[in-house]
Amino acid sequence: MPDLTFGEFAGAPVGRPRIVVVGDVIDDILVTPSGPISPDTDTPSSIVVRPGGSASNAACWMAETGLVDVTFVGRVAAEDAEQHKRIFSGYGVDARLLRDALLPTGRIVLILDAVEGRRDMLTDRGANAAMFPRLVDRHILDGAAALHLTGYSLFGSDGESGAEVASLVADAHERGLMVSVDPASASGIGKYGAARFLDAIAGADVVFPNADEALELTGAGHTSWALRALREHFDTVAMTLGSHGSLVAAGEGVFEVEAAPAAAVVDPTGAGDAYAAGFMAALVSGRSVQESAERGALLSARAVAVSGGRPAF
């Protein structure tokens, strides 16, 4: 099976490659009830706050691999910018944060069910809704190996996000960068429209849908059919299947990668972000698609063993 490697790209730099990540910054409020939630009264719970956001998580996991340098571009409330920049720096990420004078930093309340392994998310995107792709300084792309985006960049509030994402992808390709996209939200795709979503990210080299996102994007009734349909749009498709591992299509072949064993299952938040991070860090460092997928699985197993969506800090 022919493998996509970063060496095929004209923009491959000498030395450790750099990945540019654009997307959301979120304050995750993680709620773990002690038992079934009691309506209209108190339910004792563990409540912790962690920095998060799909793209932010991916950036931190990429840096955690030690294989790549990472530049992150996002938007937060003006009063939170220095704090979040310090947090990113602690993970080894160079964060370029736009400051919003009106909107708060994005927040998500995640209600975790440890027994069922389920999480319910209540989202306020805050300043992320104004993180328009046109605001990304294109000079940040110069000399980079890859650009990584998530579907949340398409769910902006001004209706022009699709054309702006397409423009950003085109500008990255003009500079020789590989482009990867994590669709990020099946419900977001459903509201935005699958055809519009695929048009906006047309030309991306690697996509990382989970099973629900793949089915939503294609209208297929089975993951194998969805994978085949997505291969008509993208060179490499790595579909994550939770505890069942991942299904990867590249070149003329399709292969399965088993989920790596986790030391514990504490919190599934960020597992998909870590998979994409491990995959892309390995890929731009010259590994094959199969080895990249295996490294993604290893990083995903680490992610579920910690509270929150980023490496233990």
Order of alpha helices (4+ residues) and beta strands (2+ residues): beta-beta-beta-alpha-beta-alpha-beta-beta-beta-beta-alpha-beta-alpha-alpha-beta-alpha-alpha-beta-beta-beta-alpha-alpha
